Amino acid sequence: MVTVVPRSIHSVQCPSAQLYNWLAQGDRTRRLQALKAQPVLIPVLIIGHAMPWPRLADSGILEQCPWKALQEYCGSWDDDCTRDGAGLVGHAADTGLPLNKVLAWLFSTPISAIRYLGQQRVYDTGSALSRLNAEGLEAGWGDLIAGARLGNRRPSTKAQWRSFYTFRSAIPWSLLRALPDMNALLAGCPTDWADPTWSNMAAKLVDLREMFRSLDRAGSRAALNTKNRLSAFVGGLSFRQISNLIDAFHGELEAIRARLEKAIPPEPSDAFTRWPGLMLNTDTITCSETGLQIVELRCADDLDREHRALGHCIDTYDYHAFSGSCRLLSIRSGATPLASVELALRAHGHEHKMGQSGKWTPKHLHIIQIRGHHNETPDTLSPVMKAFERFFAEVRNGRTPVNLDWPNLVAKMDRYADKTSIYNIRFAEEVIGWVERLMDRGL
C-alpha cells in the first residue's frame, strides 16, 4: 500500500501533501478507489479551501444533505464557503456512500456530468492543481462542471478543453453567475471547440464587460440596481442575442460620448494629458521578425486617432486608463494602425488580490483583448499576432522592462472626479437610461 499511494498521486498529477495525507487516512482502499473514479474533482475538494453546498431555490437557504452523516460538513453560515471538502469526500468514501451521487448533489449537476468527468483523462482536462491555479483555491470545479454539462458540446481532448477554458474565461462574472448552465447561451453556436469562430465569440463576450464596467463607473445606487437587473437579463439570452446587445451598446456609447462632449466640452489639455506608460524609456518597439511596431497609446488624443483608424470603441477607454485599470497598445505598420491591445494586471487564481498591492510582476500582465478593424480579432497566424506574441514574451521574461505602477488619476481630474463630476453624472444617467429602456423593451 505504501508504494500504491505515491503512484496514485503521480497518476493524477497532484504532488500534494494534502492529497497524500488524505489517502493515508481512513479506509485507504476505498479512498484510492474514489481517487481513481474522480481523478480531478476529488483532489480539487481535498486541496482547495472551499466547497459548494446546494441551496433551496426559493429562499437561498442551504439544503439538508440527503446523507445525514455528511450534514456536519455544511458549515455554520449560509455565506460560509470554507467548508471541509477533504472531510466530506473522505467520509463518503470510508462509509461506502455512492460517490457520484454525492458529487452530483454537492455540485447541483446531473449525475451524467459527474460520470463524464470521471471518464476523462487528467492529461486532457488538466490536473486539480492547474484548475485551482486558474480559478483560485476557493473554487476549481466551475469550469469542469460547466464543460461536462454541455451535452454534444462537451470537450473531450486536451485541445478542446483548452479552447473551452479560454472561451469561458472571457465570460464576464456578471453573466457567468447568472447562468445555471451554458446550454442556453450556446444555442445555435458551433459544436466543435476547434471551430475558429470561438475566438471571435470570446472577444465579443469581452465587450459585454464594457457595459457592466460603465455601470460600475457610475457608482450610484441606481447603477447598482440596473447592473443587478442586467445580470439577470443577459443570463437568459443566447450568444446571438448578446452579440446584438453589444453591437447596439457600442453604437449608443459613441452617441452618448458625442452628446456629452458637445454639452460639456473637454478642456484642450484633457486630450493630451498622459497617464503613466507601460513601456519604459520608449513608446515604440519594433518587432525584428515582422517589421511591425508596438506603439503605446498614452492619452485621449492617441485613443481618438486609433478609433478613427480602426473603427472600434477604444476612444472610450481613457477613463479606464486614467484609473489604472488597463494599458493600451497599437500594433502598426509604419504609421498605419492594424490592431489595438488592452492589457490589465490580474492576480493569479491562487493569490489574494489584496496581497498583490505593490508586488505586481510581468507574470501578472494579462491580455484582455486584441482587436483589428471594426472589432475583428486578428488571425492567430497573422504578422500582427506574431509581432505581439514576440513582444509579450519579451515582457513576460523580463527582457523588455515595463512599469507596473498604474496609479488611479481620475480623482485628480475635474472631468472624471468621482461623484462630483458633472460629466460622470451625465454619463451615468445616459447609460442607465439606455440599459433600462432596452430591458423594458426586450430584444
FITOR-787108 format. One record per residue: x, y negated, z negated of N, C-alpha, C, O in turn. Coordinates in pm, whole numbers, plus 50000, padded with zeros to 5 digits. Example, Ala and Ser with C-alpha at 12.3 -4.5 7.8 and 13.67 -1.06 7.14 Angstrom:
REM residues 2
513195056949220512305045049220513205033049220514245033249154;512855022549292513675010649286512904999749213513414988649196;
//
This chain:
REM residues 443
500825012150000500005000050000500864987450000500464977250057;502034988049936502904976349928503304971550066503354959450091;503594980950157504004977050292502824973250379502974965750475;501614978350345500434975450426500034960750413499614954550511;500154955150292499734941250270500524931450354499914923250424;501884931750352502624922450438502314924450586502264914750662;502104936950627501794939650767500454933450804500294928150914;499494934250714498174928450740498244913250750497604907150835;499044907250661499214892750665499874888550795499494878450855;500864896150839501534893150966500554894151082500614886051175;499654903851078498734906051190497744894551208497284892051319;497424887451099496504876151110497244862851116496624852151110;498574863351128499424851551147499234841151036499174829151061;499154846050911498954837250795499954840450685499594846850586;501204836050699502174838250592501864829350473502474818750456;500934833550391500424825150282500444832750150500024844350143;500944826150046500954832349913499534834749863499274844849798;498604825449895497214827349851496624839949909495944847549840;496884842450039496334854350104496974866950047496284876950024;498284866550026498984878149969498414881349830498114892949801;498264871249746497744873549612496314878749615495934887349535;495514873549707494124878049719494064892849755493274900349699;494914896949850494934911049891495454920149780495054931749770;496324914849696496924923049590496004924549470496294932449380;494904917049466493974917749353492764926249390492584929749507;491944929549292490684936449318490874949749388491884956549369;489884953449468489914966049543490704963649672490174958349770;491964967649670492854964549783492354970549914492424964250019;491864982749907491414989450029490264981650093490284979150214;489294977850013488144970550068488544956550114488014951550214;489454950350043489894936950085490674937450216490534928550300;491474947650234492164949350362491174951850474491354946750585;490134959550446489094961950546488364948950582488044946450698;488104940750479487434927850504488304918850591487804912350682;489594918450562490514910250641490584915050785490624907050878;490594928150802490634933750938489334930651013489354928351134;488214930650940486924928051004486764913451044486134910451146;487324904150964487224889850993488584883350972488814876950870;489494884851070490894880651050491134865551050492244861151020;490104857651082490264843051077489374836850969489844828850888;488094840550967487184834650870487574837650726487504828750640;487984849950697488354853550560489554845150512489474839350405;490654844450588491774835950543491404821050532491934814150445;490514816150618490084802150607489464799550471489744789250408;488624808750425487964807050295488924808950179488744802850073;489934817350198490884820050090491884808650074492174804349962;492414803850185493484793750180492934779650166493554771150102;491764777150225491184763750220490734759850081490744768049988;490344747250067489934741849938488424740549924487944735349824;487674745350023486234743050020485494754750083486084763650143;484184754350067483324764750122481934758750139481474751450051;481254761650250479894756350266478924763750174479244774250118;477734758350161476654765250090475344760750152475104748650161;474494770050195473254766250263472344757550176472354758450053;471564749050243470624740150174469214742450226469024746450341;468234740050141466844740750183466564729250278466914717750251;465924732350390465764722550498465014710050453465404698950489;463954711650376463094700350342463704691250236463604678950246;464334697150136464804689450021466304687050019466774677849952;467074695250091468524694250086469124700449962470334699649940;468284706949879468764713549758469494726349797469104733149892;470544729649723471304741849750470424754149732469664755149635;470534763549826469744775849820470254785349711471404784649668;469344794049668469744805249583470344816049673469804819049779;471454821849631472104832149711471294845049707470864849149599;471064851649821470334864349822471014875349741470364884849698;472324874049719473074883749639473404877049505474304868649497;472684880749403472774873949273474194873449220474574863849153;474974883749250476344884249197477214873049254478264869849197;476794867049366477584856449430477114842449392477754832549429;476004841449320475434828349288476394819849205476364807549214;477254826149125478174818649039479154810149118479764800949063;479324813149248480274805649330479634793449397480254786849480;478384790549360477644779549423478274765949394478264757249481;478804764049276479324750949237478344743749147477204748049132;478784732849086477984726048984477094715049040476044712248981;477464708849151476724697449204476364699949350477034707449421;475294693449393474854695049531475894690449631475994695949740;476684680149593477674674849686479064680549662480034675549718;479164690949580480464696949549480794707249657480104717349670;481844704549735482234714049840483504721649803483934730549877;484094718349689485344725049649485014737949574485304739449456;484404747249647483974759849586485054770549604485974769049684;484914781249528485904792049526485614802049637484994812449613;486074798949757485854808049870486554821349851486014831849885;487774820849798488524833249775487784842249677487734854449696;487214836149573486474844049475485234850349534484944862049508;484504842649616483264847949674483534859649768482914870249754;484464857949864484694868949959485384880649890485194892149930;486184877849786486784888749710485734896849637485774909149639;484794890049573483704896749502482844904649600482464916049572;482544898549715481734905449815482424918049865481784928449881;483724917149890484474928849938484564939549829484324951349856;484914935549707485114945149598483854953049567483924964849533;482704946649579481444953249542480734959549662479624964749648;481364959049778480814965749895479604958949956478804965550022;479444945849935478334938649998478544937950149479684938450196;477454936850227477574936150373478264923150415477624912550419;479554923850446480364911850466479814902650574479704890550552;479464908250691478984899650799477674892650762477464881050800;476804899550689475554893250646475824882050546475194871550551;476774884350455477134874050358477664861650430477274850450399;478554863750527479144852450600478104845350687478124833150698;477194853050748476144846950829475254837950743474874827050786;474944842550622474144834150531474954821950487474444810750487;476204824150450477044813450397477214802250499477164790450464;477414805950627477644795950732476354792050805476394784650903;475214797150757473914793850818473934795950969473544787251046;474384807651008474564810551150474084824651180474104833151091;473654827551304473224841151337474334851351312475514848351331;473954863251270474954873551243475694877451370476834882151363;475064875551486475734878651612476974869951631477974874451687;476914857451584478084848451595479204853251504480374852751543;478874857851385479884863051292480524875651350481744877151345;479704884451404480254896751466481184893151581482234899251598;480794883251659481614879251774482994874551727484004878251786;483024866351622484314861651571485164873151520486384873051535;484524883151460485274894751412485914902651524486904909651502;485344901551644485874908951759486964901151833487654906751918;487124888351801488104880051870489514882451816489704885351698;490504881151906491894882451863492364869251802492014858451850;493154870351696493724858351634494554850651735494604838351730;495204857751825496014851351930495154841752012495634831152054;493894845352035493024837252120492374825652043492394814352090;491814828451926491124817851850492094808451781491754796951752;493314813351754494224806151667494024811151524492934815451488;495074810551445495014815851309494254806551216493934795151251;493964811651096493314803350995494154791050963493614780150944;495474792750956496334781350926496224770551033496214758651002;496134774651159496024764851267494684757551261494604745651289;493614764851223492304758451213492234748951093491644738151101;492844752950981492874744150864493714731750892493394720850844;494784733450968495614721951005494844712351094495014700151084;494004717851183493244709551276492074702551208491814690751234;491364709651121490124704251064490274699250921489434691450874;491324703450852491514699450713491244710850617490514720250650;491834710150500491694720750401490284721650344489944731550279;489454711450368488074711850322487154717450430485934716950415;487714722650538486904728050647487664739850709488164748450637;487754740050842488494750650909487614760450983488084767551072;486344760950947485424770451010484524764051115483914771151196;484424750751117483434744051200483544747351348482544750951410;484734746051405484904748651548484684763451580484104766751684;485144772251493484974786651516483504790451522483064797351614;482734785951423481304789251418480594783151538479754789651601;480914770551570480264763751683480524771151813479614772951894;481764775551836482094782851958481404796251966480984800452074;481294803051853480684816351851479174815851871478554826251897;478574804051860477114802651874476694798552015475524795552037;477624798352109477334792552240476774802352342476674798952460;476424814352302475824823752397476734826652514477874830852495;476234824452636477054827552754478174817452777478954818952872;478274807352693479404797952700480464800952593481424793452580;480304811652519481274814452413482674816252470482864824352560;483654808852420485044810752466485554824252418485154829152312;486454830152497487004843152457488524843552468489184849452383;489084837552572490534837752588491164825952515490474816652473;492474826352501493194815452434492974802252506492734791952443;493044802552640492854790252718491444784752700491244772652691;490444793752696489064789252680488824783252541488174772952528;489354789752439489214784252304489904770552294489384761352232;491064769452356491794756652351490984745652419490894734452369;490394748952536489564739152607488344735352523487964723652518;487744745252459486584742552374486954733652256486234724152225;488074736652191488514728352078488744713952122488374704552051;489354712152240489624698752292488314691152316488184679452280;487354698052377486074691652405485354687952275484854676852261;485314697252182484594694652057485254683451976484564675951907;486584682351985487274671851911486944657951965487144647951897;486424657452089486044644552149484674639852103484314628252124;483894648752041482544645151999482614636351874483194640651774;482064624451876482104615851757481434622751638480454630051653;481994620351519481454626651399479984623151380479204631451333;479584611051417478194606851400477254615551482476104617451442;477714620851595476904630151674477084644351623476114651951613;478304648051591478604661851551477784666051430477274677251425;477674657151333476954660851210475454662151233474764668051150;474944656751344473514657551374473174669851458471994672251486;474184677551498473954689051585473824701851503474784705851437;472664708451506472564721551441473454731751511474054740351447;473524730651642474504737951723474674729951852474034719551870;475514734851943475854726952062475084731052186475324725652294;474164740552174473494745852293472624735452363472644734652486;471874727552286471034717352349471894706552414471574701852523;472984702852348473894692852404474444697352539474574689252630;474774710152551475444715252671474494720652776474944726452875;473194718852759472244723452859472564717352995472714705153008;472684725853097472994721153231474464719053258474834715053369;475324721553159476774719853176477404732853225476754743253222;478654732453271479314744753319479374755453211479364752453092;479414767953254479544779153159480984783653144481304791153052;481854779253233483264783353230484104772053169484104760853220;484804775053059485614764752993486864761153072487584751853036;487124768453181488224764753269487794754553374488634749453448;486504751453380486004741853477486644728153451486594723253338;487224721853553487914708953533486994697553493487474687253445;485694699053511484784688053475484684686053324484214675553279;485124695953245485054694353099485884682453050485504675752955;487014679853116487864668853069487164655453089487254646653002;486454653653201485704641253223484524640253126484174629353081;483924651753095482814651653000483304647952860482634640552788;484474653152822485044649552692485334634652685485084628152584;485864629252795486154614852799484874606652784484874596052722;483784611652840482504604552829482044604052684481524593852638;482224615252612481794615552473482644606352386482154600852287;483914604652423484754595052350484134581052359484194573252264;483534578052475482904564952493481734562752396481424551452361;481104573752354479994572352259480474566352127479714559652057;481744568752095482304563051972482244547751974482094541351870;482344542052095482334527452106481004521752059480954510952000;479924528952085478614524252041478534524351888478074514651826;478974535351828478964536051681479954526151621479694520251516;481094524351688482104515051638481594500751642481924492651555;480794497551742480214484151750479254481651634479184470551582;478524492051594477624490651479478414489851349478044482351258;479504497451340480384496451223480944482351209481044476951099;481284476451322481854462951322480874452951263481284443251199;479584455051285478584445751233478594445451081478464434751020;478754457151019478944457850874477754453650790477934450250673;476544453750845475354449450769474484461450736474674472350790;473524459450645472574470050612471744473750734471464485550757;471354463750812470574466550934471374475151030470834484251092;472684472151043473534480051133473664494351083473654503751164;473784496250951473884509750896472604517650921472654529450955;471454511150904470174517850930470064521951076469614532951108;470484512851166470444515951309471404527251342471084536051422;472584527151281473564537651305473034551251262473194561151333;472394551951146471824564551099470714569451191470614581351220;469894560151237468824563851329469404568551462468914578051523;470474561651508471104565451634471724579351625471664587051721;472324582751511472914596051494471864606851514472104616551585;470704605151451469624614951466469094615051610468754625651663;469034603351671468504602251808469384609651907468884617751986;470694607151904471584613552002471744628351973472094636052063;471494632551848471594646751815470594655351889470784667551899;469534649351942468544656852017468674655452167467804660152241;469744649052215469914646652358470844656852422471704662652356;470664658952551471604667052629472794658252669472744646052656;473854664652717475014656852761474624647152872475084635752872;473794651552965473404642753076472694630253023472944619153072;471834631952925471134620452867472104611252793471994598952801;473054617252721474054609152650474914601452750475264589952726;475254607852861476044601252965475304589053019475904578453037;474004590553044473204579153092473144568152986473184556253018;473034572152859473014562552749474304554552744474284542352727;475434561352759476744554752754476894544952869477384533752851;476484549152989476574540253105475734527553083476164516453115;474544529453027473684517953000474324508852896474254496552907;474944514652794475584506652689476764498852744476954487152709;477564505052830478694497952889478214485552965478794474852954;477134487253042476594475853115476094464953022476324453153046;475414469052915474884459252820476004452452742475914440652711;477074459952711478184454152636478824442752715479184432352659;478974444852845479514434052929478594421952928479044410552920;477274424652935476314413552936476324406152802476244393852799;476424413652691476474407452558477704398552547477614387152501;478824403752590480064396052580479984383252664480414372552621;479414384452784479284372652871478374362152807478684350252810;477244366652750476324357152686476984350252566476844338152547;477694358052485478304352252366479424342452401479564332052338;480214345852502481324336952537480824324252604481504313952604;479624324952660479024312752715478474304152602478604291852604;477854310752501477264303352389478324298952288478214288252229;479334307252269480394304352171481724305852242482394316152226;482134296052320483374297452399484574300052309484714293752205;485434309252349486644311852270487614300052280487654293052381;488384298152175489454288352181490464293052286490724305052298;491034283752363492014287952466493124296552408493624305652475;493504293752283494604301452224494204315752192495064324552183;492874318352174492434331852139492854342152243493214353452210;492804338152370493114347552478494574351652479494924362252532;495434343252421496874345952429497504348952293498714350852284;496684349352188497204353452057497534368252062496684376452099;498764371852024499224385652039499144393151906499444387751800;498754405751914498834414651798500194421651800500804422851906;500684426351685501984433251683501974445351776501014453051780;503054446851851503094457351952503484470951898503964472251786;503254481051981503694494651952505164496251988505964501251908;505524491952108506894493652155507804483052095507414471452081;509004486952060509984477852002510894472052110511344479352198;511164459252102512154452452187511734450752332512434443952408;510634456552373510204455352513508704457952522508124464352433;508084453152628506674456252654506534465552774505414469352810;507654469152838507604477352960508684488052958509844485252926;508294500352992509244511453006508954518153140507804520753173;510004521053217509854527453348510154542253337511154546353276;509284550353396509484564853399510424568253514510114565453630;511564574153484512564577053588512064587553686512484587553802;511194596453642510714607353728509724602553832509784606753947;508814593653792507754589253884507934574953934507324571154034;508764567053867508924553053902507814544053851507834532053874;506834549753781505734541853727506154535153596507084539653528;505464524353562505784516853440504694518953334503514519753365;505134519653209504224519353095504324505253037505374501452985;503254497753045503244483653003502294482252884501144486652891;502774476152776501884474252661501034461752680501524451352724;499754463052646498804451952652498744445752513498444452652416;499024432652502499274426552372498314415252336498404409752226;497414411552426496494400552393495214402052475495144410352566;494214393952441492914394952508493024392052658492314398052738;493924382952695494094379952837494624392152912494204394753025;495544399652850496034412052912494874421752936494784428053041;493994422952837492864432252848491884427852956491344436153028;491674414852966490754409753068491294412653208490534416453297;492594410753228493194413653359493114428653390492854432653504;493324436953288493234451453307491804455553344491584464053429;490854449353278489434452053306489084448553450488414456153519;489544436953496489224432753632489894441553737489364443253847;491044447153702491754455853797491154469853805491124475853912;490684475053691490254489053686488754490853669488244501953686;488044480253635486584481353627486074489453510484994495453519;486814489853399486284496253279486284486053164486684474553182;485824490353045485474480552941486604477852843486334474752727;487844478852886488954476252794488974461752746489594458752644;488314452852818488304438852775487554436652644487664426052583;486794446652600486064445552473486864451052355486354451552243;488104455252379488884461952274489784452552195490564457052111;489684439352222490564430152149490324430551999491264430051920;489044431551959488734432151815489404444351751489964443251642;489354455851818489914468051761491434467351752492044472551659;492044460751851493504459251847493904449551736494854452251662;493194438351724493504428851617493264434951478493934431251382;492304444151469492014450351339493004461351304492964466751193;493904464851398494894475151372494384489151396495034498851356;493234490551462492654503751485493284511051602493194523351610;493924503751694494464510351813495584501951873495804490451834;496284507951968497214500752055496914505152198496494516452222;497134496052292496664497752429497804496252528498634487252517;497834505352626498894505552726498284505852866497144509952884;499074501552963498684502153103499754509953180500944507153166;499324519653260500244527053347500154520553485499074519853543;501304515953537501264507753658502274512053762503304518253733;501954508553884502894509553995503184495254037502374488754103;504364490353999504654476254020503714467953934503654469653813;502984458953999502044450453925500624456053927499704449753875;500444467853986499094473354004498734483253894499374493753884;497744480253810497314489853707496674502253770495854501153862;497054513953721496494526653768495624533253662494664540153695;495954531253535495184537153425495524529953296496594524053282;494594530653201494784524553069494764535552963494114545852979;495484533052853495614543052746495274536552613495724525452583;494474543452532494224539352394494884549352301494654561352311;495714544252209496374552552108495884548251970495574536651947;495824557951878495454554951739496304563351646496894573351687;496384559251521497084566851418496064575051340495044569951294;496354587951327495444596751254496234606151164497274611451204;495734608051042496334618050954496014631851009494944633951066;496944641150993496684654951033495624660850942495354655750833;495024671850990493924677950915494274681450773493414680450685;495514685650746495884690050612496324678550522496684680750407;496304666250575496754654750498495564646550452494504646750516;495724639350344494704629950299495074616250353496214611750339;494104609750415494354596850480494954586650384495854579050421;494464586450261494954576350168496434578250140497154568550113;496884590650146498284593350118499204589350232500424589950218;498634585350345499444581850461499734566950471500454562650561;499184559050380499374544550388500864541150384501554544250287;501334534750491502744530750498503694541950532504904540050529;503184553750563504044565250589503784571450726504064583250748;503254563650814502974569050947504274572351020505284565451005;504234582951098505354586851184504824588451326503604588851345;505704589451426505224591551563504354603951579503554604751673;504494613751490503664625851497502194622851469501314630651505;501934611351405500554607651374499884599951489498694597051481;500624596751594500024589951709499144599751787499574610851820;497924595551817497014603951894496514596452016496274584352012;496354603752125495804598052248494294598452237493704609352232;493644586952233492194586452225491584587952363490624595352382;492134580852460491614581952596492614576452696493394567452666;492554582052817493304577052932492294575253045491674584953087;492134563053093491094560153192491664552953313492444543453302;491254557853431491624551353555490504542153602489784536353521;490374540853734489344531953789487954536653749487624548453760;487144527253702485744529853665485614541553568484704549753580;486534542153471486484551753361486784566153401486574575253320;487264568553522487624582153561488884586453486489774578453460;488944599253451490134604853387491114609253495490734617053582;492364604653493493334608753595493544623853595493444630353491;493834629353711494114643653723495334647353639496304639753631;495274659053577496354663153486497694664453556498734663253491;497704666853686498964668553760499374655953835500354656153910;498654645053816498944632653888500204626053835500594628353720;500864617653916502014609953868501694601453745502534599553658;500464596353738500044588353623500164596453494500734591753396;499624608753496499674616953376501094621553346501494622353230;501854624653450503244628753428504054617553363504854619953272;503844605253412504574593853355504214591853209505084589453125;502924592653179502534590553040502994601952950503444599652838;502894614352998503344625752918504824624552885505244627552773;505624620152983507054618352959507274607352853508074609052761;506574596252868506684585352771506274589952631506964587152534;505134596852622504614600852492505534610952424505704610752302;506124619852503507084629452447508304622252390508814625952285;508754611852461509914604152412509574596752283510424595252195;508334592052273507904585352150507814595452036508304592951926;507194606852063506994616951958508324622151904508454624551784;509314623951992510594629451943511554618751891512664621851849;511114606151895511904595451835512894588851927513594579551886;512994593252053513964587152145513524573052187514354564452214;512214570952193511704557452219511154551952088510114556552041;511834542252027511404537151896510104529351907509864522252005;509264530651805507974523851806507684517651669508244521751567;506804507851669506334501251547504964506951511504024506051591;504844512751392503584518751349502924510751237501994515651171;503394498751215502764489751117501794480751193502194470951255;500514484151187499494476951262498554469851164497534475551127;498874457951122498044451151021496694446851076496524444951197;495744445350986494414440251022494474425051021494624418950915;494344418951138494474404451151493134397251165493094384951167;492034404751176490764398151210490294388551101489644378551131;490624391550975490174382750866490824368950874490324359350816;491934367950947492644355250960492224347551085492734336651112;491284353151162490874346851287489424342351276488544350351247;489184329651298487834324151284486824331651370485664333251332;487274336151485486354342551579485804355851526484674359551556;486594362851448486214376251405486044377751254485624388351208;486354367451178486504369051033485234373950964484334366050932;485164386650942484144393050859482744387950888482384385351003;481944386450781480534383150797480304368150818479194364050851;481354360050799481184345550815481324341150960481044329650992;481744350051047481954346551187480624346051262479904356051268;480304334451319479084333251398479124342951516478114348851552;480304344651574480454353851687480094368051643479344374851712;480624372451529480344385851480478864387651447478274398151476;478264377451386476844378251351475994379851476475114388351482;476274371651577475524372451702475774385751773474854391751829;477034390251771477364403051833476554414251768475994422751838;476494414251635475744424551563474274424151600473664434551625;473694412251604472274410851637471984416251776470984423151797;472864413151871472664417652009472754432952020471904439252082;473774438851958473964453351968472834460751897472264470251952;472494456451776471414463051701470104462151778469374472051788;469804450351831468564448551905468474457552026467434463652051;469574458552102469564466952222469394481652186468594488652249;470134486352087470054500552048468664503851996468114514352030;468084495151915466754497751861465704498151973464824506751972;465794488952067464834488852178464974501552261463974507252304;466194505852284466414517952364465804530152293465164538352358;466014531252162465474542852090463944542352085463294552852093;463374530452073461914529252073461344533552208460294540052215;462044529952314461584533052449461844547652486461054553952555;462974552852438463374566552472464054566952606464054557152681;464654578452638465384579952764464524587052868464974589252981;
//
